[in-house]
Amino acid sequence: MALSILNNIPSLAAQNQLAITGAGLSKTLFRLSSGSRINSGADDAAGLAIADGLRANISALTQSSRNANDGTGKLQVADGALAQVTNLLNRAVTLATESANGTVSNAQRGALDNEFTAIKAEIDRIGSNTTFNGTAVFSASSVDIFLSDSTTTGTSIVATTTGVVSSLGIGLGANASNTLSAIGNATAGKVVVIGTQTYTFAAAAGAANTVAIGATTADTLANLAAAVNGSAGAGVAYGAGTVANVDASASAGSSTVTFTAKVAGTGGNAIVSTTDDATFGFSNAATFTGGAGSAGLTTAAAAQAALISINNAIQSVAGTRGNLGATINRLQSAVSVINNQSQNLTAAEDGIRAADIAQEVANLTKFSILNQTGISALAQANTTQQSVLSLLR
């Protein structure tokens, strides 16, 4: 190589290589200090987009797990309250059985009736004052627990209507209204059959219709059928349009009428149901009618009648607790699935975003050596031109 004082090409080459080494060393130190392979879009644009999408899904799943746990907590509060209601009803059975005994005097029945009245008042208090997170647990409104399924829409895993707990029954009238309003639109002549009773939605084609449901604690399936098939009035409105595939069923001897409808997704930025079925139910005549208008336990005959109502109420509460237990188990299973999904997505994101520490340590060693040799080479290149001066002496 010819000697030149105009340009020091070896020095320029050493400087360029040293700059490349410095950039690699800086990136390696950044990855080691952050633990992430992707610290900017320049590191891996496609990988960053995928990892950010996975992180969003993980966030939704994490919150869904919290939602399910909150729902489980509310249902457990309801179950605990109903357990106490069952205890009170069992005490009421004892009182009614004792009052029905012919050896008990009227004065003694009066004392029994006083305690019986207190039990009914306590059941009312439990129904009114049991709350979760500041909201009433036993109300006529439905509760939707939304869980993301790591898609853009998510899934409504469960929709329940808990009903009103009182000494007059386990929510009837209000639940009937909510049940039907949850079904959606019905076309003219839509008929459902429950046992031997026929329910007809007699809306004119293309017109809105209103069905009045006036359910009371004494209503039977026949009464409810008459209410649905009767004249329009204040109640549940059905708009014009298509049917949401309404189904209704009741097993033999059952005290529950169940309507089932397909829940439609609404899109948008909310997490809504897309494919799940939702079931809504309400009791018919199997209710505890020991409240207003009842003679209580003041006579043996009244005590015998109250005993029947109390036993029916115990069965109704037991059925409700069974439904709550099934829903709790479903939510707990959903939490397990969600946590598994979150774990797998986290592993996938980690594989894309996380730095390979072993590889980065190896790179650190390589770039450190290259940086030292580059500095040495640059110093050597800069001293090369000094040899030209020896020729001028």
SEGUGU-93395 format. One line per field, with one value per residue (C-alpha): residue number from 1; residue in three letters; x, y, z. Coordinates in Angstrom, 1 decimal. Each point is the difference from the previous one (the first is absolute). Example, Ala and Ser with C-alpha at 12.3 -4.5 7.8 and 13.67 -1.06 7.14 Angstrom:
2
num <- [1/2]
residu <- [ALA/SER]
c1 <- [12.3/1.4]
c2 <- [-4.5/3.4]
c3 <- [7.8/-0.7]
END
This chain:
393
num <- [1/2/3/4/5/6/7/8/9/10/11/12/13/14/15/16/17/18/19/20/21/22/23/24/25/26/27/28/29/30/31/32/33/34/35/36/37/38/39/40/41/42/43/44/45/46/47/48/49/50/51/52/53/54/55/56/57/58/59/60/61/62/63/64/65/66/67/68/69/70/71/72/73/74/75/76/77/78/79/80/81/82/83/84/85/86/87/88/89/90/91/92/93/94/95/96/97/98/99/100/101/102/103/104/105/106/107/108/109/110/111/112/113/114/115/116/117/118/119/120/121/122/123/124/125/126/127/128/129/130/131/132/133/134/135/136/137/138/139/140/141/142/143/144/145/146/147/148/149/150/151/152/153/154/155/156/157/158/159/160/161/162/163/164/165/166/167/168/169/170/171/172/173/174/175/176/177/178/179/180/181/182/183/184/185/186/187/188/189/190/191/192/193/194/195/196/197/198/199/200/201/202/203/204/205/206/207/208/209/210/211/212/213/214/215/216/217/218/219/220/221/222/223/224/225/226/227/228/229/230/231/232/233/234/235/236/237/238/239/240/241/242/243/244/245/246/247/248/249/250/251/252/253/254/255/256/257/258/259/260/261/262/263/264/265/266/267/268/269/270/271/272/273/274/275/276/277/278/279/280/281/282/283/284/285/286/287/288/289/290/291/292/293/294/295/296/297/298/299/300/301/302/303/304/305/306/307/308/309/310/311/312/313/314/315/316/317/318/319/320/321/322/323/324/325/326/327/328/329/330/331/332/333/334/335/336/337/338/339/340/341/342/343/344/345/346/347/348/349/350/351/352/353/354/355/356/357/358/359/360/361/362/363/364/365/366/367/368/369/370/371/372/373/374/375/376/377/378/379/380/381/382/383/384/385/386/387/388/389/390/391/392/393]
residu <- [MET/ALA/LEU/SER/ILE/LEU/ASN/ASN/ILE/PRO/SER/LEU/ALA/ALA/GLN/ASN/GLN/LEU/ALA/ILE/THR/GLY/ALA/GLY/LEU/SER/LYS/THR/LEU/PHE/ARG/LEU/SER/SER/GLY/SER/ARG/ILE/ASN/SER/GLY/ALA/ASP/ASP/ALA/ALA/GLY/LEU/ALA/ILE/ALA/ASP/GLY/LEU/ARG/ALA/ASN/ILE/SER/ALA/LEU/THR/GLN/SER/SER/ARG/ASN/ALA/ASN/ASP/GLY/THR/GLY/LYS/LEU/GLN/VAL/ALA/ASP/GLY/ALA/LEU/ALA/GLN/VAL/THR/ASN/LEU/LEU/ASN/ARG/ALA/VAL/THR/LEU/ALA/THR/GLU/SER/ALA/ASN/GLY/THR/VAL/SER/ASN/ALA/GLN/ARG/GLY/ALA/LEU/ASP/ASN/GLU/PHE/THR/ALA/ILE/LYS/ALA/GLU/ILE/ASP/ARG/ILE/GLY/SER/ASN/THR/THR/PHE/ASN/GLY/THR/ALA/VAL/PHE/SER/ALA/SER/SER/VAL/ASP/ILE/PHE/LEU/SER/ASP/SER/THR/THR/THR/GLY/THR/SER/ILE/VAL/ALA/THR/THR/THR/GLY/VAL/VAL/SER/SER/LEU/GLY/ILE/GLY/LEU/GLY/ALA/ASN/ALA/SER/ASN/THR/LEU/SER/ALA/ILE/GLY/ASN/ALA/THR/ALA/GLY/LYS/VAL/VAL/VAL/ILE/GLY/THR/GLN/THR/TYR/THR/PHE/ALA/ALA/ALA/ALA/GLY/ALA/ALA/ASN/THR/VAL/ALA/ILE/GLY/ALA/THR/THR/ALA/ASP/THR/LEU/ALA/ASN/LEU/ALA/ALA/ALA/VAL/ASN/GLY/SER/ALA/GLY/ALA/GLY/VAL/ALA/TYR/GLY/ALA/GLY/THR/VAL/ALA/ASN/VAL/ASP/ALA/SER/ALA/SER/ALA/GLY/SER/SER/THR/VAL/THR/PHE/THR/ALA/LYS/VAL/ALA/GLY/THR/GLY/GLY/ASN/ALA/ILE/VAL/SER/THR/THR/ASP/ASP/ALA/THR/PHE/GLY/PHE/SER/ASN/ALA/ALA/THR/PHE/THR/GLY/GLY/ALA/GLY/SER/ALA/GLY/LEU/THR/THR/ALA/ALA/ALA/ALA/GLN/ALA/ALA/LEU/ILE/SER/ILE/ASN/ASN/ALA/ILE/GLN/SER/VAL/ALA/GLY/THR/ARG/GLY/ASN/LEU/GLY/ALA/THR/ILE/ASN/ARG/LEU/GLN/SER/ALA/VAL/SER/VAL/ILE/ASN/ASN/GLN/SER/GLN/ASN/LEU/THR/ALA/ALA/GLU/ASP/GLY/ILE/ARG/ALA/ALA/ASP/ILE/ALA/GLN/GLU/VAL/ALA/ASN/LEU/THR/LYS/PHE/SER/ILE/LEU/ASN/GLN/THR/GLY/ILE/SER/ALA/LEU/ALA/GLN/ALA/ASN/THR/THR/GLN/GLN/SER/VAL/LEU/SER/LEU/LEU/ARG]
c1 <- [0.0/1.4/0.7/-2.2/-0.6/-3.1/-2.4/0.5/-2.2/0.9/-1.0/-3.4/-0.6/0.8/-2.3/-2.9/0.4/0.4/-3.3/-1.8/1.5/-1.1/-3.6/-0.1/1.4/-2.5/-2.9/1.3/0.3/-3.5/-1.5/1.8/-1.1/-3.7/-0.2/-1.9/1.2/-2.4/0.5/-1.2/-1.7/3.3/1.1/-2.8/-3.0/-2.1/1.0/-1.0/-3.4/-0.7/1.3/-2.1/-3.1/0.7/0.6/-3.4/-1.7/1.9/-1.3/-3.6/0.3/1.5/-3.0/-2.4/1.4/-0.6/-3.6/-0.7/1.4/-2.2/-3.0/0.9/0.2/-3.4/-1.6/1.7/-1.4/-3.5/0.6/1.0/-3.1/-2.2/1.6/-1.1/-3.5/-0.1/0.9/-2.8/-2.4/1.0/-0.7/-3.4/-0.7/0.6/-2.3/-2.8/0.3/-0.3/-2.9/-1.9/0.1/-3.3/1.5/1.2/-2.1/-1.0/2.3/2.9/-0.9/0.1/3.5/0.9/-1.6/2.0/3.3/-1.4/-0.8/3.6/1.4/-2.0/1.3/3.6/-0.4/-1.3/3.0/2.5/-1.6/0.1/3.3/2.3/2.4/3.2/2.2/-2.7/-2.7/-2.9/0.7/-3.7/-1.6/-2.1/2.8/2.3/3.7/2.3/3.5/2.2/3.0/2.4/0.8/3.2/-2.0/-1.2/-3.6/0.4/-2.7/-2.8/0.7/-3.1/-3.1/-2.0/-3.1/0.1/-3.5/-1.4/0.3/-2.9/-2.4/-2.5/2.2/3.2/-0.7/-2.8/-1.7/3.1/1.9/-2.8/0.3/3.7/-0.1/-2.2/1.7/3.3/-1.4/-0.3/-2.4/-2.8/-1.9/-3.7/-1.3/3.2/-1.2/1.9/-1.3/0.7/-1.5/-3.7/0.0/0.4/1.5/-0.7/1.6/-2.8/1.8/-1.2/2.6/2.3/-1.4/1.1/-1.8/-0.2/-0.7/-1.1/1.3/-1.8/1.6/-0.7/1.1/-3.2/0.3/0.3/1.2/-3.6/-0.2/3.3/-1.2/-3.2/2.1/2.2/-2.9/-2.2/-0.6/2.9/0.7/2.9/2.7/2.7/0.2/0.9/1.0/-0.6/2.6/1.3/-0.2/3.1/-0.8/-2.0/-0.3/-1.8/0.0/-1.2/0.6/-2.8/-0.8/2.6/-0.6/2.1/-0.9/3.2/0.2/3.1/1.1/3.1/1.9/1.0/3.4/-0.1/3.6/1.6/2.7/-1.9/0.6/-3.3/-1.4/0.3/-1.0/-1.1/-3.5/-1.4/-2.7/-2.4/-2.5/-2.7/-2.0/-3.7/-2.1/2.6/0.5/-0.1/-3.4/0.3/0.1/-2.8/-3.5/1.0/-1.3/3.5/0.2/-3.0/-2.0/0.8/-1.5/1.9/3.2/-0.6/-0.5/3.1/2.0/-0.8/1.1/3.2/1.0/-0.6/2.1/2.8/0.0/0.0/2.9/1.9/-0.6/1.3/3.1/0.6/-0.1/2.3/2.4/0.0/0.7/2.8/1.6/-0.4/1.7/2.8/0.5/0.1/2.6/2.2/-0.4/0.7/3.1/1.3/-0.6/1.8/2.9/0.4/-0.3/2.5/2.4/-0.6/0.6/3.1/1.4/-0.3/0.9/2.4/3.7/2.1/2.3/2.6/0.2/0.2/2.8/1.9/-0.6/1.2/3.3/0.4/-0.7/2.1/3.0/-0.7/-0.3/3.4/1.7/-1.7/1.5/3.4/-0.3/-1.0/3.0/2.2/-1.5/0.6/3.7/0.5/0.2/2.7/2.4/-0.1/1.8/3.0/0.5/0.3/2.8]
c2 <- [0.0/3.4/2.5/3.1/3.1/1.1/-2.6/-2.6/-2.8/-2.6/2.4/0.7/-3.7/-0.6/2.9/-1.4/-3.5/1.4/1.9/-3.2/-1.8/2.8/-0.2/-3.8/0.4/2.7/-2.2/-3.0/2.0/1.4/-3.5/-1.3/2.9/-0.1/-3.8/0.7/-0.9/2.6/3.5/2.0/-0.6/0.1/-3.2/-2.1/1.8/-3.2/-1.6/3.2/0.0/-3.6/0.3/3.1/-1.8/-2.9/2.3/1.6/-3.4/-0.9/3.2/-0.9/-3.5/1.2/2.3/-2.7/-2.2/2.8/0.4/-3.7/0.1/3.0/-1.9/-3.0/2.2/1.4/-3.4/-1.3/2.9/-0.9/-3.6/0.8/2.2/-2.8/-2.4/2.2/0.2/-3.8/0.0/2.4/-2.1/-3.1/1.8/1.1/-3.7/-0.8/2.7/-0.9/-3.7/0.9/2.3/-2.6/-2.3/-0.2/0.0/3.6/2.7/3.2/2.1/-2.3/0.3/3.8/-0.2/-2.3/2.3/3.0/-1.9/-1.0/3.6/1.0/-2.7/1.4/3.5/-1.3/-1.7/3.3/1.8/-2.5/0.5/3.8/0.6/-2.6/1.9/-0.6/3.0/2.4/-1.7/-2.2/-3.7/-0.9/2.2/-0.4/1.2/-2.4/-0.1/-0.6/-1.2/0.8/-2.0/0.5/-3.0/1.7/1.1/3.4/-0.6/-2.2/-2.2/0.5/-3.1/0.2/2.2/-0.6/1.5/-0.7/1.3/1.4/-1.9/0.7/-1.7/0.0/-2.0/-0.1/2.9/-0.6/3.0/2.0/-3.0/-0.9/3.4/-0.1/-3.5/0.9/3.3/-1.9/-2.2/2.8/0.4/-2.3/-0.3/-0.5/-3.4/-1.1/-3.0/-1.8/-2.9/-0.7/-3.3/0.3/3.8/1.9/3.5/2.1/3.4/1.5/3.0/1.1/-0.4/3.0/1.6/0.3/-1.9/0.2/-3.1/0.6/-2.4/0.3/-2.8/-0.4/-2.5/-2.0/-0.3/-3.3/-0.9/0.4/3.5/1.0/-1.4/2.0/3.1/-0.5/-0.8/2.8/3.5/2.5/2.3/1.4/-2.5/-1.3/1.5/-2.1/2.0/-0.9/-2.2/-3.5/-2.5/-0.7/-3.7/0.0/-3.3/-0.8/-3.1/-1.4/-3.5/-2.0/1.2/2.8/3.4/1.8/1.3/0.5/2.1/-0.3/2.4/0.5/3.1/2.3/1.7/3.7/0.7/3.2/0.3/-1.8/-3.6/-1.6/-3.5/-1.5/-3.6/-0.9/-0.9/1.8/-1.5/1.9/-1.5/0.9/-2.0/-0.7/-1.0/-1.6/3.0/0.7/1.7/0.4/3.8/2.5/-1.3/-3.2/-1.1/-0.9/-2.6/1.2/-3.2/-3.6/0.2/3.1/-1.6/-3.1/2.3/2.0/-3.2/-0.9/3.5/-0.1/-3.4/1.3/3.0/-2.2/-2.0/3.2/1.4/-3.2/0.0/3.6/-0.9/-2.9/2.4/2.4/-2.9/-1.1/3.6/0.3/-3.2/1.3/3.3/-1.8/-2.3/3.1/1.6/-3.1/0.1/3.8/-0.4/-2.8/2.2/2.9/-2.2/-1.3/3.5/1.3/-2.7/0.8/3.7/-0.7/-2.1/3.0/2.9/-1.4/0.1/-3.2/0.8/-2.7/1.3/3.6/-0.8/-1.6/3.1/2.2/-2.0/0.2/3.7/0.8/-1.8/1.6/3.4/-0.4/-1.3/2.8/2.6/-1.6/-0.2/3.6/1.1/-2.1/1.5/3.5/-0.7/-1.3/3.5/0.9/-2.2/2.5/2.5/-2.3/0.3/3.8/0.0]
c3 <- [0.0/-1.0/2.6/0.0/2.1/-1.8/1.5/2.6/-1.4/2.6/2.7/-1.7/-0.3/3.6/1.0/-2.0/1.4/3.5/-0.4/-1.1/3.0/2.3/-1.3/0.5/3.5/0.9/-1.3/1.9/3.3/-0.6/-0.4/3.0/2.2/-1.2/-0.4/-3.3/-3.5/-1.5/1.5/-3.0/-3.3/-1.7/1.9/-1.5/-1.5/-0.7/3.3/1.9/-1.6/0.8/3.6/0.7/-1.3/2.3/2.9/-0.6/0.0/3.2/1.6/-1.0/1.3/3.3/0.5/-1.1/2.8/2.5/-1.4/0.4/3.6/0.8/-1.4/2.0/3.1/-0.6/-0.5/3.1/2.0/-1.4/0.8/3.6/0.4/-1.3/2.4/2.8/-1.6/0.0/3.7/0.7/-2.0/1.8/3.3/-1.5/-0.7/3.6/1.2/-2.5/0.9/3.7/-0.5/-2.0/3.0/1.7/3.4/-0.4/1.6/-1.8/2.2/-0.9/-3.7/0.4/1.2/-2.9/-2.4/1.3/-0.7/-3.4/-0.8/1.0/-2.3/-2.9/0.8/0.1/-3.4/-1.4/1.6/-1.5/-3.5/0.3/1.7/-1.5/-2.2/-1.9/-1.0/0.9/-2.1/1.1/-0.5/-0.2/-2.6/-3.1/-2.3/-1.9/0.5/-2.9/0.7/-3.1/-0.7/-2.9/-2.1/-1.4/-3.1/-1.0/1.2/3.1/1.5/2.6/2.0/2.2/0.4/3.1/1.6/3.7/1.0/3.2/3.2/2.4/2.2/-2.9/-2.4/-2.0/-2.5/-2.4/-1.6/-0.7/-1.3/-2.4/-1.6/-0.2/-1.4/-2.9/-0.7/-0.3/-2.8/-2.6/-2.9/-0.8/-3.3/-0.3/1.1/1.7/2.2/2.8/2.0/3.7/1.1/-1.1/0.0/-3.3/-0.1/-3.1/-1.0/-2.0/-1.5/-3.4/-2.7/-0.2/3.2/3.5/2.7/3.8/2.2/3.6/2.6/3.4/2.0/3.7/2.6/-0.6/-3.8/-1.7/-3.5/-1.2/1.5/-1.7/-3.3/0.2/0.8/-3.1/-2.3/1.4/-1.2/-0.4/2.9/2.0/0.0/-2.3/-3.5/-3.1/-3.0/-3.6/-1.7/0.2/2.8/2.1/0.1/3.2/1.8/3.2/2.2/3.3/1.3/1.6/3.5/-0.4/1.7/-2.6/-3.5/-2.1/-3.1/-2.1/-2.8/-2.1/1.2/-2.9/-0.2/-0.5/-1.0/0.8/2.6/2.8/0.9/-1.0/-0.6/-3.5/0.3/3.5/1.1/3.0/2.2/2.2/2.4/2.6/2.5/-0.4/3.0/2.2/2.3/3.7/0.6/3.7/-0.1/-0.7/0.1/1.8/3.4/1.0/2.8/2.1/-0.7/-0.6/-3.5/-0.9/1.3/-2.3/-3.0/0.9/0.3/-3.6/-1.2/2.0/-1.3/-3.6/0.8/1.3/-3.2/-2.0/1.9/-0.4/-3.7/-0.2/2.0/-2.3/-3.0/1.8/0.7/-3.6/-1.1/2.5/-1.3/-3.5/0.8/1.8/-3.0/-2.2/2.2/-0.4/-3.8/0.0/2.2/-2.3/-3.1/1.7/0.9/-3.6/-1.5/2.5/-1.1/-3.6/0.6/2.0/-2.8/-2.3/2.2/2.6/-0.5/-0.1/2.9/-1.0/-3.5/1.1/2.5/-2.8/-2.2/2.9/0.1/-3.8/-0.3/3.1/-1.7/-3.3/1.6/1.7/-3.2/-2.0/2.3/-0.3/-3.8/-0.2/2.0/-2.2/-3.1/1.3/0.6/-3.5/-1.5/2.6/-2.0/-2.8/2.1/0.3/-3.8/0.3/2.5]
END
